[in-house]
Amino acid sequence: MTYRVVHYINQFFAGIGGEEKADIAPESRPGVVGPGMALKASFGSQAEIVGTVICGDGYFAENMESATDEVLKLIAEFKPDAFVAGPAFNAGRYGTACGAVCEAVSRQLNIPVVTGMYPENPGVDMYRKSVYIVETEGSARGLKDAAPAMAKLLLKALSPEGLGSPQDDGYLSRGVRINCFFEKTGATRAVEMLIKKLKGEKFETEYPMPSFDRVPPAAALTDLEEATIAVITSGGVVPKGNPDRIESSSASKFGTYSILNVQSANKENYQTAHGGYDPTCVNEDPNRALPVDVLREMEREGVFKKLYEYFSTTVGNGTSTANAKKFGIAIGEQLKKDHVDAVILTST
Amino acid sequence: MHKGGIFVKLELQKALVKGIVWGNKTELLKDSTLQINKNELLEFVSDVENFSAIDADLARPGEKVRIVPVKDVIQPRYKIEGKGQVFPGMISDVETVGEGKTFVLEGAAVVTCGKIINFQEGIIDMSGEGANYTPFSKTMNMVLVVERKEGLENHAYEEACRMAGFKAALYLAKKAYESGAKADSIETYEMPSLSERLSEHPQLPRVAYLYMLQTQGLLHDSYVYGIDVKNIIPTLISPTEIMDGAVVSGNCVSACDKNSTYTHQNNPVINKLYEHHGKDLNFVGVIITNENVTLADKRRSSSYAVKLATMIGVDGLIISEEGFGNPDADLIMNCTKAEKVGIKTVLITDEYAGRDGASQSLADAAPEADAVVTAGNANEIVVLPKMDKIIGFTEYVDIIAGGFDGSLRPDGTIEVELQAITGSTSELGFTNIGAKSW
């Protein structure tokens, strides 16, 4: 029998348009669209893409809950046996959408789902536990490898034997621990691992420790009156219009903007790009997430010497720890270069 | 030439046991069958003061037999030359052991079975799914089933049961040896003086074994030469002393990852380090340490154990844990303190990642622990088939650690976590089990 497969893609891969068309609402088309051609070739006669569902990345990110329901409804109309999304490569919002739709389809339609992403796509961290994700390259050039790998994984998931281990079937580990029997005893593995470690050779731990950065707090300032203070927020406060298009969730970037001579982060000139909390209050008075007004007051009073002339901002909504770390290091380096003594971090 | 003074050499004379039967005389028959005079054995281990009843049974690999609740497993050994006797400070004098010759009934085991704590004893299945997980489905087992006298407290019952097991192990090896059993193979283990050992193989990294022993107390106890290990500070011991039973189990704790006396006697880490000695590493010794419950104890023991390792000048340490949860903190302290002074470590542990395998596996973690061998997820569920014969008391399966309400199904099958199976996730790395991320 030929399995019925539905494919999900964004507005860009559907050929509708780029960022300017990111707000298009979900729609469905019969048959193959865009990268579905590559998947179709890989499925051969075993599966057929009966329909394609398309949604703008911006629309999905801004209306995640309702968009998921709308997309799910369009998918269900095709009565699929299996579902495939993307590949999203390293596109953060697209990856998040692919993960969210896959998770919803898997839970509600109870059929095999597969997507593909670059390992650092924030969608990987968000959905790897519930969705099978094929590792892809960072850009669309990787489609030629990704499509056959995704097709193969989906067909294996549809087969009576089902999926094997990530190593055997080529998907990103979901982090679920499953017992197995090795060829060698634990003691043998341990001694051999130690020998490699002592020789400085590569070895592979059998249980990668969940480790979190524990950063010890810096020493307190001794001379606040002489200090230059910066302000940074993960609350998404940006100059009006969000010039760098920082994503509303799973941010792939941060922005740094001048506040030279700015006395207040007022609503005429600032807004939030954050999609993870009710923005009403912050949009009414952006100072409440980026307290420029109070800091200027303290600067005048001489509590500290100077407010640093730039602020940095990002959206801390589903942003992967890998991205957050990257942003932090880059921002920190600049602050050090400019001799900033201390930073006030605001979150939401 | 051994200018360093004492030179320890232990010869293990191993006679293979391929069968086990009751008979008139306790001896190893020509076809490698261990024949046991049951009455004589029971008389040797009798303890009228503590036991209201004691019985013995046999279980062979492949039989449809389940042993439950299992307390300890012991290998029959008997010293035929050299100072002291096996299980010093337990059933023998406190004289230091570890040199001379020791006779071993390889392939045989004494299993003790009693209703001590009930919920922290284990299951050994001789066939079926469970047999794949316990190493003691492959041994010819003589099972002692002991019942306590009314009013006997748990700790006294545990001690009496422990001693009966050691006595039975000594009895079997002694009688077999005295009736003329010959070794099928001889293994020699040497441990010269420390100064001499350290000057051997100067080009090879010096490796020691940091051997963590369960000592949380309240029947989570281990003993060395008869001393409760929670009262020691970490100390150096010759691996050959371990082979002679200087360290024994007194544990009533989850069956999967407590080290039975058998696995102490046959510690696979020690065996592997000997195998690689002189080739890839210089095996310089064993440090035993405890897993006490207070923070001060944990800090004291981990600092002292690592200090001992630095005094010896080791480059690498294998660290094995016993148990889980609270001792994870000791494991991580041992690891981080060693790594911080430049000693490279490999840890052996097991995991408690939940029945679905999705939770964090350990109660403590550190980035320094970058080389870990896992003995599997103890929470994983296994279904054990119905057996034709039960040795012991099956009504306790429900309350064995890893069992849960409804474990014993009406049809005789048992649904349990691996945790309930004796030796299934041995943190000495005794078996081939492990786990992978899916």
Interface residues (C-beta under 8 A of the other chain):
Chain A: K129 S165 P166 Q167 S173 R174 G175 V176 R177 I178 N179 C180 F181 F182 E183 K184 T185 G186 A187 T188 R189 A190 V191 M193 L194 I195 K197 L198 F203 T205 E206 Y207 P208 M209 P210 S211
Chain B: N132 P205 V207 P268 V269 N271 K272 L273 E275 H276 D280 L281 D315 G316 L317 I318 S320 K344 T345 V346 L347 I348 T349 E351 A353 D356 G357 A358 Q360 S361 L362 A365 A366 P367 A369 D370 A371 V372 V373 T374 A375 G376 N377 E380 L418 S426 E427 L428 G429 F430 T431 N432 I433 G434 A435 K436 S437 W438
